């Protein structure tokens, strides 16, 4: 495992982290709690000690599973708990809500579900235009000074929003979507983080399974799964384009490195300038089997160029992950 240390905090993060969005079910179809628990335990055993979760993942289910798994592992002092706040469930819809009472309640609920007295990395899940960013930042800085959290992060923030945040409080991390198929942040978010010493935790490393090597035209999804009509990448003709790119990348990975597609995809991320942590989403233990093949090799400039050519040839127009943005609640 490779590690990175967050400046000014001493927190040591594994460069591959466990993403637990799918553990909560919801947009990913049904989830089995025992499978989820076993997956988190396996991640910790593999030294994947950066565990990223959020209250909204299964309305607390993901945090509960993560908390129990950490407790049972006996390795709380080695694990980095990264959770989030700033989303709410209203009229059967997820909406943004970073009001201070909401944030205060979410913190206490997360501490209870995670069975801990401190959150290592506390992140605002999505920017909330209804609430002043400066007030949100000041609240998180207060939590930092009180010792309730050890580091501050944001997720899905633009450079302008991060700049406003940093006028009031330190910002240790940013968490945007990033993978071989979704690279919009290379134009703005990634350079901003590099220039300002902000570490990055990249989510959707395997692009919701498109880079898992397990998808085909015959793959089906549950009705509530976001890949069943919500994510435009999974509708034709785009789905076939992404599958073709995945097939060519699979061949390249096998021929040149003896590796699988997910290993190539995540190694590509870890070798990109400015990438601190790649979050590997999993909800069954076998989803983590490929992680051990990430170490001891890297991609050179020629390999990066070949990958770019494959993407440009197979995918005429890339589709951003903007469909994931939750709605803004009424002021």
C-alpha positions as a Markdown table, in Angstrom:
| # | Residue | x | y | z |
|---|---|---|---|---|
| 1 | Unk | 0.0 | 0.0 | 0.0 |
| 2 | Unk | 1.1 | 3.6 | -0.7 |
| 3 | Unk | 0.4 | 6.3 | 1.8 |
| 4 | Unk | 0.2 | 10.1 | 1.9 |
| 5 | Unk | 0.2 | 12.4 | 4.9 |
| 6 | Unk | -2.1 | 15.4 | 5.1 |
| 7 | Unk | -0.1 | 18.5 | 5.8 |
| 8 | Unk | -0.7 | 20.2 | 9.2 |
| 9 | Unk | -2.7 | 17.2 | 10.5 |
| 10 | Unk | -0.4 | 14.2 | 10.7 |
| 11 | Unk | -3.2 | 12.1 | 9.2 |
| 12 | Unk | -1.7 | 9.2 | 7.2 |
| 13 | Unk | -4.1 | 8.1 | 4.4 |
| 14 | Unk | -3.8 | 5.0 | 2.3 |
| 15 | Unk | -3.7 | 6.1 | -1.3 |
| 16 | Unk | -6.4 | 3.6 | -2.2 |
| 17 | Unk | -9.4 | 4.2 | 0.0 |
| 18 | Unk | -12.7 | 2.3 | 0.4 |
| 19 | Unk | -15.7 | 4.1 | -1.1 |
| 20 | Unk | -18.9 | 3.0 | 0.7 |
| 21 | Unk | -21.6 | 4.7 | -1.3 |
| 22 | Unk | -22.8 | 1.4 | -2.7 |
| 23 | Unk | -22.9 | -0.2 | 0.7 |
| 24 | Unk | -25.8 | 2.0 | 1.6 |
| 25 | Unk | -27.9 | 0.6 | -1.3 |
| 26 | Unk | -30.3 | 3.2 | -2.7 |
| 27 | Unk | -29.0 | 4.3 | -6.1 |
| 28 | Unk | -27.0 | 1.1 | -6.4 |
| 29 | Unk | -29.8 | -1.4 | -5.9 |
| 30 | Unk | -30.2 | -3.7 | -2.8 |
| 31 | Unk | -27.3 | -4.1 | -0.5 |
| 32 | Unk | -26.6 | -7.0 | 1.9 |
| 33 | Unk | -25.4 | -5.9 | 5.3 |
| 34 | Unk | -23.3 | -8.9 | 6.0 |
| 35 | Unk | -21.5 | -8.6 | 2.7 |
| 36 | Unk | -20.9 | -4.9 | 3.3 |
| 37 | Unk | -19.5 | -5.6 | 6.8 |
| 38 | Unk | -17.2 | -8.3 | 5.4 |
| 39 | Unk | -16.1 | -6.0 | 2.7 |
| 40 | Unk | -15.0 | -3.3 | 5.1 |
| 41 | Unk | -13.2 | -5.8 | 7.3 |
| 42 | Unk | -11.3 | -7.1 | 4.2 |
| 43 | Unk | -10.4 | -3.5 | 3.2 |
| 44 | Unk | -8.8 | -2.9 | 6.6 |
| 45 | Unk | -7.0 | -6.2 | 6.4 |
| 46 | Unk | -5.6 | -5.1 | 3.0 |
| 47 | Unk | -4.3 | -1.9 | 4.7 |
| 48 | Unk | -7.0 | 0.2 | 2.9 |
| 49 | Unk | -7.2 | 2.4 | 6.0 |
| 50 | Unk | -8.9 | 5.4 | 4.4 |
| 51 | Unk | -12.6 | 4.7 | 4.7 |
| 52 | Unk | -14.9 | 7.2 | 3.1 |
| 53 | Unk | -18.6 | 7.2 | 4.0 |
| 54 | Unk | -21.5 | 9.6 | 4.5 |
| 55 | Unk | -24.8 | 9.8 | 6.4 |
| 56 | Unk | -26.8 | 9.9 | 3.2 |
| 57 | Unk | -25.4 | 6.5 | 2.0 |
| 58 | Unk | -28.4 | 4.3 | 3.0 |
| 59 | Unk | -29.6 | 6.9 | 5.5 |
| 60 | Unk | -27.0 | 6.0 | 8.0 |
| 61 | Unk | -26.5 | 2.3 | 7.1 |
| 62 | Unk | -23.1 | 2.8 | 5.5 |
| 63 | Unk | -21.8 | 4.6 | 8.6 |
| 64 | Unk | -23.2 | 2.0 | 10.9 |
| 65 | Unk | -21.5 | -0.8 | 9.0 |
| 66 | Unk | -18.2 | 1.0 | 8.8 |
| 67 | Unk | -18.3 | 1.9 | 12.5 |
| 68 | Unk | -18.9 | -1.7 | 13.5 |
| 69 | Unk | -16.3 | -3.1 | 11.2 |
| 70 | Unk | -13.7 | -0.7 | 12.6 |
| 71 | Unk | -14.6 | -1.4 | 16.2 |
| 72 | Unk | -14.4 | -5.2 | 15.6 |
| 73 | Unk | -11.0 | -4.9 | 13.8 |
| 74 | Unk | -9.4 | -3.3 | 16.8 |
| 75 | Unk | -7.5 | -0.9 | 14.5 |
| 76 | Unk | -9.3 | 2.4 | 15.1 |
| 77 | Unk | -5.9 | 4.1 | 15.7 |
| 78 | Unk | -4.7 | 3.1 | 12.2 |
| 79 | Unk | -7.9 | 3.9 | 10.3 |
| 80 | Unk | -8.8 | 7.3 | 8.8 |
| 81 | Unk | -12.6 | 7.8 | 9.0 |
| 82 | Unk | -13.7 | 10.3 | 6.3 |
| 83 | Unk | -17.4 | 11.1 | 6.4 |
| 84 | Unk | -19.5 | 14.0 | 5.2 |
| 85 | Unk | -22.3 | 16.4 | 6.1 |
| 86 | Unk | -24.6 | 18.8 | 4.3 |
| 87 | Unk | -27.3 | 16.6 | 2.6 |
| 88 | Unk | -30.8 | 16.0 | 3.9 |
| 89 | Unk | -33.7 | 13.7 | 3.0 |
| 90 | Unk | -36.9 | 15.8 | 2.3 |
| 91 | Unk | -40.1 | 14.5 | 0.6 |
| 92 | Unk | -38.3 | 11.3 | -0.5 |
| 93 | Unk | -35.6 | 13.3 | -2.2 |
| 94 | Unk | -32.0 | 14.1 | -1.3 |
| 95 | Unk | -31.4 | 17.9 | -1.0 |
| 96 | Unk | -28.5 | 20.0 | 0.0 |
| 97 | Unk | -28.7 | 21.4 | 3.5 |
| 98 | Unk | -25.6 | 22.9 | 5.2 |
| 99 | Unk | -27.6 | 25.0 | 7.7 |
| 100 | Unk | -25.7 | 25.1 | 11.0 |
| 101 | Unk | -28.4 | 23.2 | 13.0 |
| 102 | Unk | -28.3 | 20.5 | 10.4 |
| 103 | Unk | -24.5 | 20.2 | 10.4 |
| 104 | Unk | -24.4 | 20.1 | 14.2 |
| 105 | Unk | -27.0 | 17.3 | 14.3 |
| 106 | Unk | -25.3 | 15.3 | 11.5 |
| 107 | Unk | -22.0 | 15.4 | 13.4 |
| 108 | Unk | -23.5 | 13.9 | 16.5 |
| 109 | Unk | -25.4 | 11.3 | 14.5 |
| 110 | Unk | -22.2 | 10.3 | 12.6 |
| 111 | Unk | -20.1 | 10.1 | 15.8 |
| 112 | Unk | -22.8 | 7.7 | 17.2 |
| 113 | Unk | -23.1 | 5.5 | 14.1 |
| 114 | Unk | -19.4 | 5.3 | 13.6 |
| 115 | Unk | -18.8 | 4.5 | 17.3 |
| 116 | Unk | -16.0 | 7.1 | 17.7 |
| 117 | Unk | -15.4 | 10.3 | 19.6 |
| 118 | Unk | -13.7 | 12.1 | 16.7 |
| 119 | Unk | -14.0 | 12.3 | 12.9 |
| 120 | Unk | -10.6 | 12.2 | 11.2 |
| 121 | Unk | -11.8 | 14.0 | 8.0 |
| 122 | Unk | -15.1 | 15.9 | 7.9 |
| 123 | Unk | -16.3 | 17.0 | 4.5 |
| 124 | Unk | -19.1 | 19.1 | 3.2 |
| 125 | Unk | -20.8 | 16.8 | 0.7 |
| 126 | Unk | -22.1 | 19.3 | -1.8 |
| 127 | Unk | -22.0 | 23.1 | -1.8 |
| 128 | Unk | -25.3 | 24.6 | -0.6 |
| 129 | Unk | -26.1 | 27.9 | -2.3 |
| 130 | Unk | -28.8 | 28.7 | 0.3 |
| 131 | Unk | -26.2 | 28.9 | 3.1 |
| 132 | Unk | -23.1 | 31.2 | 3.1 |
| 133 | Unk | -20.0 | 29.2 | 2.5 |
| 134 | Unk | -18.2 | 31.4 | 5.0 |
| 135 | Unk | -20.6 | 30.4 | 7.8 |
| 136 | Unk | -20.1 | 26.7 | 6.9 |
| 137 | Unk | -16.3 | 27.1 | 6.9 |
| 138 | Unk | -16.4 | 28.9 | 10.3 |
| 139 | Unk | -18.5 | 26.1 | 11.8 |
| 140 | Unk | -16.1 | 23.4 | 10.6 |
| 141 | Unk | -13.1 | 25.4 | 11.9 |
| 142 | Unk | -14.9 | 25.5 | 15.3 |
| 143 | Unk | -15.2 | 21.7 | 15.3 |
| 144 | Unk | -11.5 | 21.5 | 14.4 |
| 145 | Unk | -10.5 | 23.7 | 17.3 |
| 146 | Unk | -12.8 | 21.7 | 19.7 |
| 147 | Unk | -11.1 | 18.4 | 18.7 |
| 148 | Unk | -14.3 | 16.9 | 17.3 |
| 149 | Unk | -12.7 | 16.6 | 13.9 |
| 150 | Unk | -9.0 | 16.4 | 12.8 |
| 151 | Unk | -9.2 | 17.7 | 9.2 |
| 152 | Unk | -11.6 | 19.6 | 7.0 |
| 153 | Unk | -12.6 | 18.7 | 3.5 |
| 154 | Unk | -15.1 | 19.6 | 0.8 |
| 155 | Unk | -16.7 | 17.5 | -2.0 |
| 156 | Unk | -17.9 | 18.6 | -5.4 |
| 157 | Unk | -16.8 | 22.2 | -4.8 |
| 158 | Unk | -15.5 | 24.5 | -7.6 |
| 159 | Unk | -12.3 | 26.5 | -7.3 |
| 160 | Unk | -14.2 | 29.6 | -6.6 |
| 161 | Unk | -16.2 | 28.0 | -3.8 |
| 162 | Unk | -13.0 | 26.5 | -2.3 |
| 163 | Unk | -11.4 | 30.0 | -2.4 |
| 164 | Unk | -14.3 | 31.4 | -0.4 |
| 165 | Unk | -14.1 | 28.6 | 2.1 |
| 166 | Unk | -10.3 | 29.1 | 2.5 |
| 167 | Unk | -10.8 | 32.7 | 3.4 |
| 168 | Unk | -12.3 | 31.6 | 6.7 |
| 169 | Unk | -11.0 | 28.1 | 7.5 |
| 170 | Unk | -8.2 | 25.7 | 6.5 |
| 171 | Unk | -9.1 | 23.3 | 3.8 |
| 172 | Unk | -7.1 | 20.0 | 3.8 |
| 173 | Unk | -8.9 | 18.0 | 1.1 |
| 174 | Unk | -11.2 | 18.1 | -1.8 |
| 175 | Unk | -13.2 | 15.2 | -3.1 |
| 176 | Unk | -14.3 | 15.4 | -6.8 |
| 177 | Unk | -15.3 | 12.7 | -9.2 |
| 178 | Unk | -12.4 | 11.6 | -11.4 |
| 179 | Unk | -11.6 | 8.6 | -13.5 |
| 180 | Unk | -10.4 | 7.6 | -17.0 |
| 181 | Unk | -13.8 | 8.4 | -18.4 |
| 182 | Unk | -14.6 | 11.6 | -16.4 |
| 183 | Unk | -11.7 | 14.1 | -16.5 |
| 184 | Unk | -13.4 | 17.5 | -16.4 |
| 185 | Unk | -11.6 | 18.5 | -13.2 |
| 186 | Unk | -8.3 | 18.5 | -15.0 |
| 187 | Unk | -9.3 | 22.0 | -16.3 |
| 188 | Unk | -9.9 | 23.7 | -13.0 |
| 189 | Unk | -10.3 | 21.8 | -9.7 |
| 190 | Unk | -7.2 | 19.6 | -10.0 |
| 191 | Unk | -4.8 | 22.5 | -10.8 |
| 192 | Unk | -6.4 | 24.6 | -8.1 |
| 193 | Unk | -5.8 | 21.9 | -5.5 |
| 194 | Unk | -2.2 | 21.4 | -6.7 |
| 195 | Unk | -1.4 | 25.1 | -6.5 |
| 196 | Unk | -2.9 | 25.5 | -3.0 |
| 197 | Unk | -1.6 | 22.4 | -1.3 |
| 198 | Unk | -5.0 | 20.7 | -1.0 |
| 199 | Unk | -5.0 | 16.9 | -1.1 |
| 200 | Unk | -7.5 | 15.1 | -3.2 |
| 201 | Unk | -9.7 | 12.1 | -2.6 |
| 202 | Unk | -11.1 | 11.0 | -6.0 |
| 203 | Unk | -14.4 | 9.3 | -6.1 |
| 204 | Unk | -15.9 | 7.1 | -8.9 |
| 205 | Unk | -12.5 | 5.7 | -9.7 |
| 206 | Unk | -14.1 | 2.8 | -11.6 |
| 207 | Unk | -16.8 | 5.0 | -13.1 |
| 208 | Unk | -19.7 | 3.2 | -11.6 |
| 209 | Unk | -18.4 | -0.2 | -12.8 |
| 210 | Unk | -17.6 | 0.8 | -16.4 |
| 211 | Unk | -13.9 | 0.3 | -15.6 |
| 212 | Unk | -14.5 | -2.8 | -13.5 |
| 213 | Unk | -14.0 | -5.2 | -16.4 |
| 214 | Unk | -17.3 | -6.9 | -15.6 |
| 215 | Unk | -19.8 | -5.1 | -17.8 |
| 216 | Unk | -21.2 | -6.1 | -21.1 |
| 217 | Unk | -24.3 | -5.4 | -23.2 |
| 218 | Unk | -26.0 | -8.2 | -21.4 |
| 219 | Unk | -25.5 | -6.6 | -17.9 |
| 220 | Unk | -28.7 | -5.5 | -16.3 |
| 221 | Unk | -29.4 | -3.3 | -13.3 |
| 222 | Unk | -32.2 | -3.1 | -10.7 |
| 223 | Unk | -34.9 | -0.5 | -11.4 |
| 224 | Unk | -33.6 | 1.8 | -8.5 |
| 225 | Unk | -30.0 | 1.5 | -9.7 |
| 226 | Unk | -28.7 | 4.9 | -11.1 |
| 227 | Unk | -27.3 | 3.0 | -14.0 |
| 228 | Unk | -30.8 | 2.0 | -15.1 |
| 229 | Unk | -31.8 | 5.2 | -16.9 |
| 230 | Unk | -30.2 | 7.9 | -14.8 |
| 231 | Unk | -26.6 | 7.8 | -15.8 |
| 232 | Unk | -26.4 | 8.7 | -19.5 |
| 233 | Unk | -23.3 | 6.6 | -20.0 |
| 234 | Unk | -25.4 | 3.5 | -19.6 |
| 235 | Unk | -27.8 | 4.4 | -22.5 |
| 236 | Unk | -27.1 | 3.7 | -26.1 |
| 237 | Unk | -25.3 | 4.7 | -28.2 |
| 238 | Unk | -23.0 | 5.9 | -25.5 |
| 239 | Unk | -23.0 | 2.6 | -23.5 |
| 240 | Unk | -21.5 | 0.8 | -26.5 |
| 241 | Unk | -18.8 | 3.4 | -26.9 |
| 242 | Unk | -17.7 | 3.1 | -23.3 |
| 243 | Unk | -17.7 | -0.7 | -23.5 |
| 244 | Unk | -15.5 | -0.5 | -26.6 |
| 245 | Unk | -13.1 | 1.8 | -24.8 |
| 246 | Unk | -13.1 | -0.6 | -21.8 |
| 247 | Unk | -12.4 | -3.6 | -24.0 |
| 248 | Unk | -9.4 | -1.8 | -25.7 |
| 249 | Unk | -8.1 | -0.6 | -22.3 |
| 250 | Unk | -8.4 | -4.2 | -21.0 |
| 251 | Unk | -6.3 | -5.5 | -23.9 |
| 252 | Unk | -3.7 | -2.8 | -23.4 |
| 253 | Unk | -3.4 | -3.6 | -19.7 |
| 254 | Unk | -3.1 | -7.3 | -20.3 |
| 255 | Unk | -0.6 | -7.0 | -23.2 |
| 256 | Unk | 1.7 | -4.4 | -21.6 |
| 257 | Unk | 1.5 | -5.1 | -17.9 |
| 258 | Unk | -0.3 | -8.4 | -17.3 |
| 259 | Unk | -2.9 | -6.4 | -15.4 |
| 260 | Unk | -6.7 | -6.1 | -15.3 |
| 261 | Unk | -8.8 | -3.1 | -16.4 |
| 262 | Unk | -9.5 | -1.9 | -12.8 |
| 263 | Unk | -5.8 | -2.2 | -11.9 |
| 264 | Unk | -4.9 | -0.1 | -15.0 |
| 265 | Unk | -7.7 | 2.5 | -14.3 |
| 266 | Unk | -6.7 | 3.0 | -10.7 |
| 267 | Unk | -2.9 | 2.9 | -11.3 |
| 268 | Unk | -3.5 | 5.6 | -14.0 |
| 269 | Unk | -5.2 | 7.8 | -11.3 |
| 270 | Unk | -2.4 | 7.2 | -8.7 |
| 271 | Unk | 0.2 | 8.3 | -11.3 |
| 272 | Unk | -1.6 | 11.5 | -12.2 |
| 273 | Unk | -0.1 | 14.7 | -10.7 |
| 274 | Unk | -2.2 | 16.0 | -7.9 |
| 275 | Unk | -4.1 | 12.8 | -7.1 |
| 276 | Unk | -3.6 | 11.8 | -3.4 |
| 277 | Unk | -6.2 | 9.1 | -2.9 |
| 278 | Unk | -8.3 | 7.0 | -5.3 |
| 279 | Unk | -11.5 | 5.7 | -3.7 |
| 280 | Unk | -12.3 | 2.2 | -4.7 |
| 281 | Unk | -16.0 | 1.5 | -4.4 |
| 282 | Unk | -17.0 | -2.0 | -3.2 |
| 283 | Unk | -19.8 | -3.8 | -1.4 |
| 284 | Unk | -18.7 | -7.4 | -1.8 |
| 285 | Unk | -15.4 | -8.8 | -0.6 |
| 286 | Unk | -14.3 | -10.0 | -4.0 |
| 287 | Unk | -14.6 | -6.5 | -5.4 |
| 288 | Unk | -11.3 | -5.8 | -3.6 |
| 289 | Unk | -9.4 | -8.7 | -4.9 |
| 290 | Unk | -7.6 | -6.7 | -7.6 |
| 291 | Unk | -6.2 | -4.0 | -5.2 |
| 292 | Unk | -3.1 | -6.1 | -4.4 |
| 293 | Unk | -2.1 | -5.8 | -8.0 |
| 294 | Unk | -1.7 | -2.0 | -7.9 |
| 295 | Unk | 1.7 | -1.9 | -6.4 |
| 296 | Unk | 5.3 | -2.0 | -7.7 |
| 297 | Unk | 4.6 | -0.6 | -11.2 |
| 298 | Unk | 3.6 | 2.6 | -12.9 |
| 299 | Unk | 2.6 | 4.1 | -16.2 |
| 300 | Unk | 5.1 | 6.1 | -18.2 |
| 301 | Unk | 4.4 | 8.9 | -20.6 |
| 302 | Unk | 4.1 | 6.6 | -23.6 |
| 303 | Unk | 1.5 | 4.5 | -21.8 |
| 304 | Unk | -0.4 | 7.6 | -20.8 |
| 305 | Unk | -0.4 | 8.8 | -24.5 |
| 306 | Unk | -1.7 | 5.4 | -25.7 |
| 307 | Unk | -4.5 | 5.5 | -23.2 |
| 308 | Unk | -5.5 | 9.0 | -24.3 |
| 309 | Unk | -5.6 | 7.8 | -27.9 |
| 310 | Unk | -7.9 | 4.9 | -27.0 |
| 311 | Unk | -10.2 | 7.2 | -25.2 |
| 312 | Unk | -10.3 | 9.8 | -28.0 |
| 313 | Unk | -11.0 | 7.1 | -30.6 |
| 314 | Unk | -13.7 | 5.2 | -28.8 |
| 315 | Unk | -15.5 | 8.1 | -27.0 |
| 316 | Unk | -16.2 | 11.0 | -29.4 |
| 317 | Unk | -17.9 | 13.0 | -26.7 |
| 318 | Unk | -17.3 | 12.4 | -23.0 |
| 319 | Unk | -20.2 | 12.7 | -20.6 |
| 320 | Unk | -19.6 | 14.5 | -17.3 |
| 321 | Unk | -21.0 | 13.2 | -14.0 |
| 322 | Unk | -23.2 | 16.2 | -13.5 |
| 323 | Unk | -26.3 | 14.0 | -13.3 |
| 324 | Unk | -25.3 | 13.1 | -9.7 |
| 325 | Unk | -25.8 | 16.6 | -8.3 |
| 326 | Unk | -28.6 | 16.7 | -5.7 |
| 327 | Unk | -31.2 | 19.5 | -6.0 |
| 328 | Unk | -31.0 | 22.7 | -4.1 |
| 329 | Unk | -33.7 | 23.1 | -1.4 |
| 330 | Unk | -35.9 | 26.2 | -1.3 |
| 331 | Unk | -34.5 | 29.0 | 0.8 |
